[in-house]
Amino acid sequence: MAFLCVGITILVDSIMWKRLLWPEFEVFWFNSVLNKSSEWGTHAFHWYFTSALPRSLLVAYPLSLFGFLVDRRVRPFAFPVLAFIFLYSKLPHKELRFILSSVPIFNLSASVACNRIYNNRKKMIWNFVFLIMLGLLLLSLAVTVTTFTASYWNYPSGHALKKLHGIGLHQDTNEQMVHIDTFSAMNGISRFCERDFPWRYSKEEEISLQEFQQRNFTFLINEHPVISGFKCLFTEDGFSRMRIKYGFPPLLLVKEPKVYVHGNLENQVVFNNGWPGCP
């Protein structure tokens, strides 16, 4: 079955790229053998252990380490995973997705630790540890909800394109050419957001702000608030920072305009009513 799947992916990608290509091997060769992944940025050797895993697992991280110590049954599963992360730490370029498959083992060990603490909670010291564990689990839940909400607002350009589709289609049925800049393409817009006629899309890079006026774009989804020859039709807010405040909840998510949708001044649709406008 594995050989069949590899054969299918080689066939499909070779047709699309017009050369013999095994994508998984190509990535392995580029990142691990040629060690060129550092061109995409580097982190310290300890980054997985001191940053990526703590942020991903939260309270489960220290609990998993405790589980390694108190239950020897976990160790045969844990040591290969730790060795895997250790070896990957030698590569300068690091991303959480490279070791994401190790997270279930850490959660397994954390659950073993929770079980051990719960079963011994009637003893004085263990009862104290049990109360600390409950507090940390509640804190972990609060952090998860907060970061999830922040993540939701991390893709403003996707919301901007959806709103443009909703308003723009009712304004004009002629062909609508939308340019998506690099910032917007990285913050919520993918091919899955696109629609059929009358919409067309361009992600052409290295276009100066002055050059947009000479092109035939109907709309721009851009990180810049002012572009000559275009009118700002509306903005989309995105996550900016967290602010501590008195009261409940103690953390406030601060949003600010991140993406600006502009309309070509030579297009009559820009002057029609229905656009929210820009601040």
Secondary structure, 3 states (H helix, E strand, C coil): CHHHHHHHHHHHHHHHHCCCCCHHHHHHHHHHHCCCHHHHCCCCCCHHHHHHHHHHHCCHHHHHHHHHHHCHHHHHHHHHHHHHHHHHCCCCCCCHHHCHHHHHHHHHHHHHHHHHHHHCCCCHHHHHHHHHHHHHHHHHHHHHHHHHHHHHCCCHHHHHHHHHHHHHHHHCCCCEEEEECHHHHCCCCCHHHCCCCCEEEECCCCCCCCHHHHCCCCEEEECCCCCCCEEEEEEEEEEEEEEECCCCCCEEEEEEEEEEEEEECCCHHHHCCCCCECC
